[in-house]
Amino acid sequence: MELNGTGAIEAKLKQLGIVLPEAAKPVANYVPWVKTGKLVFVAGQIPLKDGKPQQLGALGAGVSVEQGAAAARLCGINLLAQLKAACDGDLDRVARVVKLVGFVNCAADFTDIPKVVNGASDLMVEVFGEAGKHARSAVGAPSLPLGVSVEVEAVVEIK
């Protein structure tokens, strides 16, 4: 499927069975995204579903890599919802996913952090194809907001 033209990304999301939620409102003193020039900086998104945090706990201490990757994918879906809001409802405006930063709540000896963050990275490539390939950082953390296992933020170039 060629991903250019009106509604192509929405069609791709439908093909993948992904329904974007309403973009979550900030819970502290920040904004969910900032546009500057052709870049959109999306604040860290956690694995929220129906307004409730999903996948609580730490990798390497009760949460599996597969569960963590699924949580990262959900973070990615929430990123797409924020990005859609930043693009006035038109995800076809995305020129390229520039960078993702993934934070993984994990035990000190857990080293499969990149495998967890792949949940979000793989989603960006599934949705945007080549334009979804990005630079990335994957960082272990001793805890994350609300006790979730993963948080992901993004920098995206728009048209």
C-alpha positions as CSV (number, residue, x, y, z in Angstrom):
1,M,0.0,0.0,0.0
2,E,1.4,3.4,-1.0
3,L,1.2,5.8,1.9
4,N,0.7,9.2,0.3
5,G,-2.4,11.1,-0.3
6,T,-5.4,11.9,1.8
7,G,-6.3,9.4,4.4
8,A,-3.6,6.9,3.6
9,I,-2.3,6.7,7.2
10,E,-5.9,6.4,8.5
11,A,-6.4,3.5,6.0
12,K,-3.2,1.9,7.2
13,L,-4.3,2.1,10.8
14,K,-7.6,0.6,9.9
15,Q,-5.8,-2.2,8.1
16,L,-3.7,-2.9,11.2
17,G,-6.8,-2.9,13.4
18,I,-5.7,0.2,15.3
19,V,-8.2,2.6,16.7
20,L,-6.6,5.7,18.1
21,P,-7.9,7.0,21.4
22,E,-8.6,10.6,22.1
23,A,-5.3,12.3,22.9
24,A,-4.8,12.2,26.7
25,K,-4.8,15.5,28.6
26,P,-1.7,16.4,30.6
27,V,-1.7,15.5,34.3
28,A,0.9,18.0,35.4
29,N,2.4,21.3,34.3
30,Y,3.3,20.5,30.7
31,V,1.7,20.4,27.3
32,P,1.2,17.1,25.4
33,W,3.1,18.3,22.3
34,V,5.0,21.3,21.0
35,K,5.3,22.3,17.3
36,T,8.4,24.4,16.3
37,G,9.2,24.8,12.7
38,K,8.6,21.4,11.0
39,L,9.1,19.4,14.2
40,V,6.6,18.1,16.7
41,F,7.9,17.1,20.1
42,V,5.5,14.7,21.7
43,A,5.7,14.5,25.5
44,G,6.3,11.0,27.0
45,Q,3.2,8.8,26.7
46,I,2.5,5.9,29.1
47,P,0.4,2.8,28.3
48,L,-3.0,4.2,29.0
49,K,-6.1,2.5,27.8
50,D,-9.6,3.9,28.5
51,G,-7.9,6.5,30.7
52,K,-6.4,3.8,33.0
53,P,-2.7,2.9,33.3
54,Q,-1.8,-0.6,31.9
55,Q,1.1,-2.9,32.5
56,L,2.3,-1.8,35.9
57,G,5.6,-3.1,37.4
58,A,9.2,-3.6,36.4
59,L,10.8,-5.6,33.7
60,G,13.1,-8.2,35.2
61,A,10.9,-8.2,38.3
62,G,7.6,-9.8,37.3
63,V,7.0,-8.2,33.9
64,S,8.1,-10.1,30.8
65,V,9.8,-8.7,27.7
66,E,6.7,-9.5,25.7
67,Q,4.4,-7.7,28.2
68,G,6.8,-4.7,28.1
69,A,6.9,-4.6,24.3
70,A,3.1,-4.7,24.3
71,A,3.1,-1.7,26.7
72,A,5.6,0.1,24.5
73,R,3.3,-0.5,21.5
74,L,0.4,1.0,23.5
75,C,2.6,4.0,24.3
76,G,3.2,4.3,20.6
77,I,-0.6,4.3,19.9
78,N,-1.0,7.1,22.4
79,L,1.9,8.9,20.7
80,L,0.0,8.7,17.4
81,A,-3.1,10.1,19.0
82,Q,-1.1,13.1,20.3
83,L,0.6,13.5,16.9
84,K,-2.8,13.4,15.2
85,A,-4.0,16.3,17.4
86,A,-0.8,18.2,16.6
87,C,-1.4,17.7,12.9
88,D,-5.0,19.0,13.1
89,G,-6.3,15.5,12.6
90,D,-4.2,14.6,9.5
91,L,-1.5,12.0,10.0
92,D,-0.7,12.2,6.3
93,R,1.2,15.4,7.3
94,V,3.9,13.2,9.0
95,A,7.1,13.4,6.9
96,R,9.3,11.3,9.2
97,V,9.5,9.9,12.7
98,V,12.9,11.4,13.6
99,K,13.5,10.0,17.1
100,L,11.9,7.9,19.8
101,V,13.1,7.8,23.4
102,G,11.8,4.9,25.5
103,F,12.1,4.6,29.2
104,V,11.7,1.1,30.8
105,N,10.9,0.6,34.5
106,C,13.3,-2.2,35.2
107,A,15.4,-4.1,37.7
108,A,19.0,-3.0,38.0
109,D,20.2,-6.2,36.2
110,F,17.7,-6.1,33.3
111,T,19.4,-5.6,30.0
112,D,16.8,-6.3,27.3
113,I,15.6,-2.7,27.3
114,P,15.9,-2.3,23.5
115,K,13.7,-5.4,23.0
116,V,11.0,-3.7,25.1
117,V,11.2,-0.4,23.2
118,N,10.9,-2.3,19.9
119,G,7.2,-2.4,20.6
120,A,6.9,1.3,19.8
121,S,9.6,1.3,17.1
122,D,8.0,-1.6,15.2
123,L,4.6,0.2,15.3
124,M,6.1,3.4,13.8
125,V,7.5,1.4,10.9
126,E,4.2,-0.6,10.5
127,V,2.2,2.7,10.2
128,F,4.6,5.0,8.3
129,G,6.9,2.5,6.4
130,E,10.3,3.9,5.6
131,A,9.3,7.3,7.1
132,G,8.7,5.5,10.4
133,K,12.4,4.4,10.8
134,H,14.0,6.6,13.4
135,A,16.9,7.2,15.7
136,R,16.3,6.0,19.2
137,S,17.4,5.9,22.8
138,A,16.3,3.1,25.1
139,V,16.9,3.8,28.8
140,G,16.3,1.8,32.0
141,A,14.7,3.6,34.9
142,P,14.1,2.6,38.6
143,S,10.5,3.8,38.4
144,L,8.0,5.6,36.0
145,P,4.9,7.7,36.5
146,L,2.0,5.8,38.1
147,G,4.1,2.6,38.3
148,V,3.8,1.8,34.6
149,S,6.5,-0.3,32.9
150,V,7.2,1.9,29.9
151,E,7.1,5.5,28.7
152,V,7.9,6.7,25.2
153,E,8.4,10.2,23.7
154,A,8.9,11.3,20.1
155,V,10.3,13.9,17.8
156,V,8.4,13.9,14.4
157,E,8.9,16.0,11.2
158,I,5.7,17.2,9.6
159,K,4.8,18.7,6.2
